[in-house]
Amino acid sequence: MGYIMKKTKPIIVAFSGKALAGKDSSANFLAEILHNKGKRVLRLGYGDDVKFVAALYIEQPFNVSRESLADNMFKKNKQSRDKWIDLGNSIRKKNPNFWCNRAIEIVDIIGENYDYVLSTDCRYENEIIAWENAGYNVLTVRVNRPNFDNELTKKQSEDESETSLDNYDFDCLITNSKDLNALKNEVNKGLGWLS
């Protein structure tokens, strides 16, 4: 009988914050830090899946190729954000864990190839709980950007997707108050201990 190596699950780092707070930039900086330590990192976002579903299955005109849809899928404007919020919320009402379960399924399949998974847009407590219930260790990170106008409409800024984790007790708080170099230093100070 041969030796069977136990597969290990990656650590999930769940980034939360308001729109344009710096979640993606913080995840990019952490990915760089971890990569420089020889760690394998996967970045994913629930919003990517929402935009994909919206572009491919809901907004797809009959005369547009899938390639051009992919090119335009991530172009942001206030109308697109409203559609994404509405789609995400309507599906979440039917199945609160739909978006996070899709991410968990992906990581369950390919996660053994990674040391860390950086979830760049955690917006609900059930998303954190779903990872934990699936047997993953989760480190929660809140990125705050004080005194910054992200130009969301009143409806968008008051949506549950923007507010549901406002009072959550995060493992790490990162303040994005200056420029990208200062944010990189904040990420290194708050998360540079990861190895």
C-alpha positions, 0 to 999 in steps of 0.5 A: 500500500502506497503513501497517500498525501492528504489534500489541504484546503487553501486559506480563504481571505475574504475582503469586504468594503464599500464600492471603490474602497480598495478591495481589489487593490488590497487583494492585488497587494496581498497576492504580490506579498504572498507570491513573493513568499512562494505561495500560490494564490487564486483571486475570485469575486462573486461579482465576477459571476454576477456580471458573467450571468448578466452578460451571458444569459440576461442581456445577451442580444441575439446578434452579439458574439460571446467574445464581445460580451466578455469584452464589455462585461466588466465596463462599469456605469451606474445603470450596469451596477443597478442591473448587477445589484438587482440580479444578485439580490433576486437570485440571492432571495431564492438561494442566499448562498447561490453566489458563494456556493459557486465559488466554493465549488470552484475552489473545492475542485481546484483549490489543492493547487493554491495556498490562498484564495482571495475573495475580493467582494464579500458582502454578506455574513452568510458568505463567510459562514458558507466557507467555514461550513465547507471546511475552510479557514477564513480570514476576514478583512475590511477595507475602509476608505474614509471621506471618499465619495464613490459616486453611488446613487442613494439607492445603491449606497443603501442597498444591503450589498453595501451595508450588511457587513458594516457592523461585522467583527473583522479579523483585520481592518485596512484603511485606504486613506491616501494613495496606492503606496500607502494602501500597499503599506497598510496591507503589508502591515495588516496582512504581511504576517501571512506565510 
